């Protein structure tokens, strides 16, 4: 299913699909500090100006008080991959994984340059 976000000025968009966890990708989820990060989605570069997003959890899979985290993940995917209007959003997303903002956020991004261990 293609996310209806490809009408932005940047021309970048993401669509739902299968991400190869053995290749370069980013996991987006919640947790951190003293709790494990629960991945909600994996993201990888697609063809052209696209990204592939595979959802590992559905909103209905989350307990009621955590359902808003799913919506926050969707908003961050839109923001960092499409709306930020960066000339290379993948490079920026990788940068964000190591940023202080990511470290203190309740939505965490983790970069796996050679795939998941």
DRENDO-1510 file (C-alpha; in Angstrom, 1 decimal, always signed):
<recs>
REC; n; res; u; v; w
REC; 1; UNK; +0.0; +0.0; +0.0 .
REC; 2; UNK; +1.5; +3.3; -1.0 .
REC; 3; UNK; +1.4; +6.0; +1.6 .
REC; 4; UNK; -0.4; +9.1; +0.2 .
REC; 5; UNK; +2.5; +11.4; +0.8 .
REC; 6; UNK; +4.2; +11.6; -2.6 .
REC; 7; UNK; +2.5; +14.9; -3.5 .
REC; 8; UNK; +5.0; +16.8; -1.4 .
REC; 9; UNK; +7.4; +19.3; -3.0 .
REC; 10; UNK; +10.4; +17.1; -2.3 .
REC; 11; UNK; +9.0; +14.2; -4.5 .
REC; 12; UNK; +10.1; +11.7; -1.8 .
REC; 13; UNK; +7.6; +9.2; -0.5 .
REC; 14; UNK; +7.4; +5.9; +1.4 .
REC; 15; UNK; +5.4; +2.8; +0.7 .
REC; 16; UNK; +4.6; -0.3; +2.7 .
REC; 17; UNK; +6.6; -3.3; +1.6 .
REC; 18; UNK; +9.1; -5.9; +2.7 .
REC; 19; UNK; +12.5; -4.8; +4.1 .
REC; 20; UNK; +15.5; -7.2; +4.0 .
REC; 21; UNK; +16.7; -7.3; +7.6 .
REC; 22; UNK; +20.0; -8.6; +6.4 .
REC; 23; UNK; +20.7; -5.4; +4.5 .
REC; 24; UNK; +21.1; -1.8; +5.4 .
REC; 25; UNK; +18.0; -0.5; +7.2 .
REC; 26; UNK; +16.6; +1.6; +10.1 .
REC; 27; UNK; +14.3; +0.3; +12.9 .
REC; 28; UNK; +11.9; +2.8; +14.4 .
REC; 29; UNK; +10.2; +2.0; +17.7 .
REC; 30; UNK; +9.7; +3.1; +21.3 .
REC; 31; UNK; +11.6; +2.4; +24.5 .
REC; 32; UNK; +15.2; +3.0; +25.5 .
REC; 33; UNK; +16.9; +4.2; +28.6 .
REC; 34; UNK; +16.4; +1.2; +30.9 .
REC; 35; UNK; +13.8; -0.5; +28.7 .
REC; 36; UNK; +14.4; -2.5; +25.5 .
REC; 37; UNK; +13.4; -0.8; +22.3 .
REC; 38; UNK; +10.3; -2.3; +20.7 .
REC; 39; UNK; +10.5; -1.9; +17.0 .
REC; 40; UNK; +7.3; -0.9; +15.2 .
REC; 41; UNK; +8.7; -0.5; +11.7 .
REC; 42; UNK; +11.8; -1.1; +9.5 .
REC; 43; UNK; +12.8; +1.4; +6.8 .
REC; 44; UNK; +15.1; +0.9; +3.8 .
REC; 45; UNK; +15.9; +3.0; +0.7 .
REC; 46; UNK; +13.7; +2.1; -2.2 .
REC; 47; UNK; +14.0; +2.9; -5.9 .
REC; 48; UNK; +14.3; +6.5; -7.0 .
REC; 49; UNK; +12.9; +8.9; -4.5 .
REC; 50; UNK; +11.2; +6.2; -2.4 .
REC; 51; UNK; +11.6; +4.3; +0.8 .
REC; 52; UNK; +10.2; +0.9; +1.8 .
REC; 53; UNK; +8.6; +0.7; +5.2 .
REC; 54; UNK; +7.7; -2.7; +6.8 .
REC; 55; UNK; +5.5; -2.6; +9.9 .
REC; 56; UNK; +6.5; -5.2; +12.4 .
REC; 57; UNK; +3.6; -4.4; +14.7 .
REC; 58; UNK; +0.1; -3.1; +13.9 .
REC; 59; UNK; -1.6; -0.5; +16.0 .
REC; 60; UNK; -4.1; -3.1; +17.2 .
REC; 61; UNK; -1.2; -5.3; +18.5 .
REC; 62; UNK; -0.3; -2.6; +21.0 .
REC; 63; UNK; -1.8; -2.2; +24.5 .
REC; 64; UNK; -4.3; +0.7; +24.6 .
REC; 65; UNK; -2.0; +3.1; +26.4 .
REC; 66; UNK; +0.8; +2.6; +23.7 .
REC; 67; UNK; -1.4; +3.0; +20.6 .
REC; 68; UNK; -0.4; +6.7; +20.4 .
REC; 69; UNK; +3.2; +5.6; +19.9 .
REC; 70; UNK; +2.2; +4.0; +16.6 .
REC; 71; UNK; +0.8; +7.3; +15.4 .
REC; 72; UNK; +4.0; +9.1; +16.5 .
REC; 73; UNK; +6.0; +6.6; +14.4 .
REC; 74; UNK; +3.9; +7.4; +11.4 .
REC; 75; UNK; +4.3; +11.1; +11.9 .
REC; 76; UNK; +8.1; +10.8; +12.2 .
REC; 77; UNK; +8.3; +8.6; +9.1 .
REC; 78; UNK; +6.4; +11.3; +7.2 .
REC; 79; UNK; +8.5; +14.1; +8.7 .
REC; 80; UNK; +12.0; +12.7; +8.3 .
REC; 81; UNK; +11.5; +10.9; +5.0 .
REC; 82; UNK; +9.2; +13.3; +3.1 .
REC; 83; UNK; +8.3; +16.6; +4.8 .
REC; 84; UNK; +11.8; +17.7; +5.9 .
REC; 85; UNK; +12.6; +18.4; +2.3 .
REC; 86; UNK; +16.2; +17.4; +2.7 .
REC; 87; UNK; +18.0; +16.7; -0.6 .
REC; 88; UNK; +19.0; +13.2; +0.8 .
REC; 89; UNK; +16.5; +12.1; +3.5 .
REC; 90; UNK; +18.2; +8.7; +3.9 .
REC; 91; UNK; +21.5; +10.4; +5.0 .
REC; 92; UNK; +19.5; +12.7; +7.3 .
REC; 93; UNK; +17.6; +9.7; +8.8 .
REC; 94; UNK; +21.0; +8.0; +9.5 .
REC; 95; UNK; +22.3; +11.1; +11.1 .
REC; 96; UNK; +19.1; +11.4; +13.3 .
REC; 97; UNK; +19.8; +7.8; +14.6 .
REC; 98; UNK; +22.9; +9.2; +16.4 .
REC; 99; UNK; +21.5; +12.5; +17.4 .
REC; 100; UNK; +20.8; +13.8; +20.9 .
REC; 101; UNK; +17.2; +14.4; +19.9 .
REC; 102; UNK; +16.8; +10.7; +19.1 .
REC; 103; UNK; +18.5; +9.7; +22.3 .
REC; 104; UNK; +15.9; +11.6; +24.4 .
REC; 105; UNK; +12.8; +10.9; +22.3 .
REC; 106; UNK; +10.3; +8.2; +23.2 .
REC; 107; UNK; +10.4; +7.3; +19.5 .
REC; 108; UNK; +13.8; +5.8; +18.8 .
REC; 109; UNK; +15.6; +5.3; +15.4 .
REC; 110; UNK; +18.4; +2.7; +15.1 .
REC; 111; UNK; +20.6; +2.3; +12.1 .
REC; 112; UNK; +21.8; -1.1; +10.9 .
REC; 113; UNK; +24.4; -0.5; +8.1 .
REC; 114; UNK; +25.0; -4.2; +7.5 .
REC; 115; UNK; +21.6; -5.5; +8.7 .
REC; 116; UNK; +20.3; -6.7; +12.0 .
REC; 117; UNK; +22.5; -9.0; +14.1 .
</recs>
